Amino acid sequence: MALTLTSCGGGDSAGGGDNATIRLVAADYGDSADNSSEKYWDELVDAFEAKNPGIRVNVEVHSWNDVDQRVADMVRSGDAPDMAQIGAYADYAAQGRLYSADELLSIPTQADFLPGLAQAGEVHRVQYGLPFASSTRVLFYNKTLFAKAGITAPPKTWAELQQDAQALKAAGAQTPYGLPLGPEEPQAETLNWMLSGGGGYTDNVGSYTFDSDANVKTFEWLRDELVAKGLTNPKPGSTNRKEVYAAFADGQVGMVNGHPTLMRMADAKNVQYGMAPLPGKDGTSAATTGVADWMMAFKQHGHREQVGKFLDFVYQRDNVLKFADQYDLLPVTTTASEAMRADKDNKHLWEFLDELHTAEFYPVSKLSWAPVVSKLKKSIGATVEKNGDPASVLGELERDAEATENSARTQD
């Protein structure tokens, strides 16, 4: 069900000036009516309209299950919202539908975005995607299970992770390492492991590298040294992140790569846990997975000036920090990040904040990414099956990705 926010303000206008109604379609980060994003936007819109009485802002809040499709339907029907806060922006940018960041934002606002996030919002070196919320991944470990297994510190290398998993198994842990490669969100776990093995989805010039030697060796190690030895959940290729997180929160999983939401789940069930950087092949991983959600502004109704004023307000430090605090997410601006680092009440997020500076994000600026990740979700789990062939699976993903990218470039 859509949650619609309507605050009082001036009349409509399709042009410039301070009199206009603008529309935002946004995703809901809450998991109940009590913490719905509707409340955040309601308060923010009220504050903005009090300072800008000629501009009225209408906000529709939809669940993550619906919001991307809802925006796509609006665009297809010829009535795009002025702004959308959703999961991807590149297709709309390639179609020439979006304002660029420098057409909308003041220089201080645009300069305040964390550099890695700003770069992830670029298509052809022009920023169209404005980062709205972000998160990173760290290794969660169950302190109670570690103590029972005689483990005194979290692993820093794959070899140590395997040794710890073996000790956990011997001590009776139901799942020594939680490996979710099922179709819900395997792209995060996949990238975590690729990065920790010296690989990744793309190289330094943005070309796909699914079947690189490093990636193939990473999944061969996972297959042979963790899954085949019974050190993970059964059938990782059909196990979703949601299931593994729930099992960790129930005290059944020794280690899992997780994002900030897992803290709240574990705290709710009094699980004693620790967090550490992701282990790598030969030492702590040089990078971790970063995930961002995006704000974008559509040109169709010509409200560039009013949208720009609103977004400058949205990205003020205290507003960014308030949203991040509310949902245990990471700020997307330098000023808000510094404020979070200085606040001891946010100490539980510092580990994730540290990882954000070296995080590698999905190649969301590539027009081919959406269909590519859709195929990855269906096939990556096969790499770690008993008779799985990582080279074959990753090779097929590489060929499909290259073909999809070449097709997207031809149409761009």
Phi, psi and omega in degrees: 000136179286141173253115187251129179250127179228118180247161184285150179183198184280186183279176182282154171200140179269352185253206182278199182083186186260006181250106180192156168252128178241152184242138174236132171252123187231158178273152179263120180266354180278166177243010177199171178297332183292328181239028178298147176297346177306319183294320178299311183292324180300312180293319182294317179297318178301316181294320180294314183294331177296328179268342182227071189297343179275349184250126178252136182240120174255129183238130171252127179249125181235156177295158177298336178293335189243337196294318181297317179293323180298317178294317179301319179294320178297316179296316181296326181277359177088019180222067181294146173291162176291326179219150174222136177243096190220200188265343184208148184232342194298319180300316181292323177296317181296331179278000179074023185268347190251148167285146173280163182300320183284349172278344187250314196260152171294159181299316179299321180294313182296322182288344184278344178298141174300134188306316181297324179287320177299318180295323179294342179268011184262143167236123184053042176068014176243130183277119174245328179271122177261116182299139182245318178212152181215165174205162176231179181240140172227170177274119171268141175221145182276111185295325180295314179292324178298315180297320180296327180272359179077022179267127186257347182208151179291155182288149176247344181231165176300319182298318178293322178299317179295317179299317179294320178297320178295319179294321178296317179297317180296332180273002174100008179296133182295317179226102180301312177229127179274118184240093181269101176244020175287177192286355182294300181208057181287345183297331178286310179299321178299312182292323176307311183289322177300313181296319182291342177260008178088011180246211181162179179285328183223165175266189186285357173248007173091008178276144179297144181221040182306316187262028176297157180302320180297317181293319179298314180295325178299312183283335171295320178296314178303313181299313189274324190259343177244300187293310183297336181265010175070030184259006178234181171295149177298144175052063180303330183292346177240013179257125182270159179305317182304319180292318181292319178298316179298320179293323177296317180294339176270002177080018185261350186243133181283317183216147175199145172282126186218165176249178189304332180303328183295332177300312182298320180296316181290320179299322182297335181247016174059035175281130177274114185227160173234168179227147181207160174301155181295136174293149178241178182302315184238005182169181181310135182302137181289341181208160175232172180283131173248139180235135179227148170251157197234143169257142177215158182233127182271144183280340198311315186264002171070026183264043185301313184295314182292318178298318179300317178298317181295316182291326173302323178288316179305321187265014170296148188309310186293328179289319177297316183293321180298317180294315180299317179299317186296326186242016180053045176250177182255139178295152182257000180242157181294315183295319179290323178296318179295322178294321178294320180295329183276349185259113182295339176294341179257019182302329181295344180258355185298322179301316178292322180297320178299321183288339185297329184290336179244011183292148174249129185262158174303150179284063187291343179283348178279129183297339182275351191299317183302308178292329180294313182291332176297320178289322179300318181302327184275339191239338190297330180299335181293342182295334186250008176293166186307315179250026182295150180236090183305320182299320180291313181296313181291327177295319178293320177298320179297314180296317179295319181295316180296318180295317180294320179295317179296322178293319181295321179294324180295323182278340184291000000 
